[in-house]
Amino acid sequence: MSAVVSRAHRFTSASDLPNSVWDAFRQNESAANIILPFAEKARNSPSDEQNLWIVLYDDSGSVEFVLSCTKGLLGDYPIFIFTPKSSAQLENGGREITQSVSHLVSSLLEVVHPTRVFSVFSIAEVTKQFARIFQETVKETDIKAKNKPYYDATFTFCTKETLCNPSHAISPLRDDSIVISLRRADMSHLGGLTVLCKEFAATSPPYLLDDQAAEREATSLITNQKVWVHMIKKGDDAWDIACLVATTRESDNVTAVTKVYTPERWRKRGCAARLLHRVCQEIFQQKQRVVLYVGNSDDMATARGVYNKVGFQGLNRPGGDPVEGVEQWLEIGFEPTTRGFW
């Protein structure tokens, strides 16, 4: 079904999304990665009242924003907002962008309780506008935007052309007693991956996992062949997982890397760069682009350096020349609300 509020159209079935929306997604496939893969899967599923998409058109009839309010394996997802506009275009939009985001907030709150809106994630300007307008709209409740964003990240990409020559960027092993194996994970790795999924989540508050949820996530990644492991063995010791790389959002030409994690005991050995490079090589056999989000905080400087070495764009230095398709994204949380997971 669909409903209309001003320029905002609501849909509870992805199969009802009009061709103009799918065209906008595919013409901006990287930027749409946060919504498109889920929508494509849901397109072939029955209508689910727990899922909602709101499409906003500009005055010319072109898709301006698509908001999703959907549910994943481990709970409700944040409010995700896609736009084909760049941050520069949004900044130049001024009052019109504010009015558009106001339409999104109004349409969302007509059918969704405010406590469902535990966070919003989008290109930075859109997130900030949404948070301000949402908080003002629900001011009679106790819900307030968190002062510190849950996630301040750079959205970046790598292509076949930008992927590094491994001999230039990946440190060779300098210990002859160490043996490595890079491979897709299977169920024999479930125990180790469960531990690493839980440890990875602990680095990304407030989205923590207990043992059961971590095992569910690891099982799903293995079953769907979306996780790779860097196995390592030193001397007569048992094999250990030195790093994991996971991908979970895939469309025709784009795949997103959603986890890269090295436990502390194996850091500073080049494991993340080595495995990520291998994963990108495999992905590029079928896809044109790999995308990911990486935090902008100081404690993520090492990760940004690794991704830059592998070939991800726009991460080489602060204040560098803008790279088309590389944008700042923000997730802002709201409390008190019913928190989900992503």
Residue pairs with C-beta under 8 A, 6 or more apart in sequence:
1 11
1 12
1 13
1 16
1 47
2 9
2 10
2 11
2 16
3 9
3 10
3 111
4 10
5 103
5 106
5 107
5 110
6 103
6 106
6 107
7 56
7 57
7 58
7 100
7 103
8 54
8 55
8 56
8 103
8 104
8 106
8 107
9 54
9 55
9 56
9 57
10 52
10 53
10 54
10 55
10 107
10 111
11 17
11 52
11 53
11 54
11 55
12 47
12 48
12 49
12 51
12 52
12 53
13 42
13 46
13 47
13 48
13 51
14 39
14 40
14 42
14 43
14 45
14 51
14 53
15 42
15 43
15 44
15 47
16 47
17 39
17 43
17 53
17 55
18 55
20 57
20 61
20 62
20 63
21 53
21 55
21 63
21 66
23 63
24 32
24 62
24 63
24 66
24 84
25 32
25 35
25 36
25 39
25 66
25 82
25 251
26 32
26 36
26 252
27 84
28 82
28 84
29 36
29 251
29 252
29 253
29 254
29 289
30 157
30 254
30 289
30 291
30 325
31 82
31 83
31 84
31 123
31 155
31 325
31 327
32 66
32 82
32 251
33 249
33 251
33 254
33 256
33 291
34 80
34 82
34 121
34 249
35 53
35 66
35 68
35 80
35 82
36 82
36 249
36 251
37 248
37 249
37 250
37 251
37 256
38 68
38 70
38 72
38 77
38 249
39 53
39 68
40 251
42 48
42 51
42 70
48 71
50 70
50 71
50 76
51 68
51 69
51 70
51 71
52 68
52 69
52 70
52 108
52 111
52 112
53 66
53 67
53 68
53 69
53 70
54 65
54 66
54 67
54 69
54 104
54 107
54 108
55 63
55 65
55 66
56 63
56 64
56 65
56 66
56 67
56 100
56 103
56 104
56 107
57 63
57 64
58 64
58 100
62 84
63 84
64 83
64 84
64 85
64 100
65 81
65 82
65 83
65 100
65 101
65 104
65 126
66 81
66 82
66 83
67 79
67 80
67 81
67 82
67 104
67 108
68 77
68 79
68 80
68 81
68 82
69 76
69 77
69 79
69 108
69 112
69 116
70 76
70 77
70 80
71 77
71 340
72 340
72 341
72 342
73 216
73 217
73 220
74 209
74 213
74 216
74 217
74 340
74 341
74 342
75 339
75 340
75 341
76 116
76 118
76 338
76 340
76 341
77 340
77 341
77 342
78 118
78 119
78 120
78 121
78 331
78 340
78 342
79 108
79 117
79 119
79 120
79 121
79 130
80 120
80 121
80 122
81 104
81 120
81 121
81 122
81 123
81 126
81 127
81 130
82 122
83 90
83 122
83 123
83 126
85 93
85 123
86 324
86 327
87 123
87 124
87 125
87 327
87 328
88 322
90 97
90 123
90 125
90 126
91 125
93 100
97 125
97 126
97 129
98 129
98 133
101 126
101 129
101 130
101 133
102 133
104 130
105 130
105 133
105 134
105 137
106 137
108 117
109 137
109 138
114 134
114 138
114 141
114 143
114 337
115 143
115 336
115 337
115 338
116 337
116 338
117 134
117 143
117 334
117 337
118 333
118 334
118 335
118 337
118 338
118 339
118 340
119 150
119 331
119 332
119 333
119 334
119 339
120 127
120 130
120 131
120 134
120 331
120 332
120 334
121 127
121 151
121 329
121 330
121 331
122 130
122 329
122 330
123 155
123 327
123 328
123 329
123 330
124 327
124 328
124 329
124 330
127 149
127 329
127 330
127 331
127 332
128 330
128 332
130 332
131 145
131 332
131 334
132 145
134 145
134 334
135 143
135 144
135 145
135 334
142 336
143 334
143 335
143 336
143 337
144 334
144 335
145 332
145 333
145 334
146 332
146 333
146 334
146 335
149 330
149 331
149 332
149 333
150 205
150 206
150 331
150 332
150 333
151 204
151 293
151 295
151 329
151 330
151 331
152 295
152 296
152 297
152 328
152 330
152 331
153 293
153 294
153 295
153 296
153 328
153 329
153 330
153 331
154 293
154 294
154 296
154 304
154 314
154 315
154 326
154 327
154 328
154 329
155 291
155 292
155 293
155 325
155 326
155 327
155 328
155 329
156 291
156 292
156 293
156 294
156 307
156 312
156 313
156 314
156 315
156 326
157 289
157 290
157 291
157 292
157 312
157 313
157 325
157 326
158 280
158 289
158 290
158 291
158 307
158 310
158 311
158 312
158 313
159 284
159 288
159 289
159 290
159 311
160 284
160 288
162 311
162 312
162 313
163 277
163 280
163 281
163 284
163 310
163 311
164 170
164 277
164 309
164 310
164 311
166 274
166 277
169 273
169 277
169 309
169 310
169 311
170 270
170 273
170 274
170 277
170 309
171 269
171 270
171 273
172 270
173 180
173 269
173 270
175 234
177 234
177 235
178 232
178 233
178 234
179 232
179 233
179 234
180 230
180 231
180 232
180 233
180 242
180 274
181 230
181 231
181 232
181 239
182 228
182 229
182 230
182 231
182 274
182 275
182 278
183 228
183 229
183 231
184 225
184 227
184 228
184 229
185 193
185 221
185 222
185 227
185 228
185 229
185 244
186 222
187 222
189 222
189 229
189 241
190 215
190 218
190 219
190 222
192 229
192 240
192 241
193 218
193 221
193 222
193 227
193 229
193 241
193 244
194 211
194 214
194 215
194 218
195 214
196 218
196 241
196 244
196 261
196 263
197 209
197 214
197 217
197 218
197 221
197 244
197 259
198 209
198 210
198 211
198 214
199 261
199 263
200 244
200 259
200 261
201 207
201 208
201 209
201 214
202 208
203 261
206 333
206 339
207 341
207 342
209 217
209 341
213 341
218 227
220 226
221 227
221 246
221 248
226 246
226 247
226 248
227 244
227 245
227 246
227 247
227 259
228 244
228 245
228 246
228 275
228 278
228 279
228 282
229 241
229 243
229 244
229 275
230 241
230 242
230 243
230 244
230 262
230 271
230 274
230 275
231 239
231 240
231 241
231 242
232 239
232 240
232 241
232 242
232 266
232 269
232 271
233 239
233 240
240 266
241 263
242 262
242 263
242 266
242 269
242 271
243 260
243 261
243 262
243 266
243 271
243 272
243 274
243 275
244 259
244 260
244 261
244 275
245 257
245 259
245 260
245 272
245 275
245 276
245 279
246 257
246 258
246 259
246 260
247 255
247 256
247 257
247 258
247 279
247 283
248 256
248 258
249 255
249 256
249 258
250 256
250 287
253 287
253 288
253 289
254 287
254 288
254 289
254 290
254 291
255 283
255 287
255 289
255 290
255 291
256 290
256 291
256 292
257 276
257 279
257 290
257 291
257 292
258 292
260 272
260 275
260 276
260 292
260 303
260 306
262 271
262 272
272 303
272 306
273 306
273 309
273 310
276 306
276 307
276 310
277 310
279 290
280 290
280 310
280 311
283 290
284 290
290 312
292 307
292 312
293 329
294 300
294 303
294 304
294 307
294 312
294 315
295 303
296 328
304 315
305 315
307 315
308 315
308 316
313 323
313 325
313 326
314 320
314 322
314 323
314 326
333 339
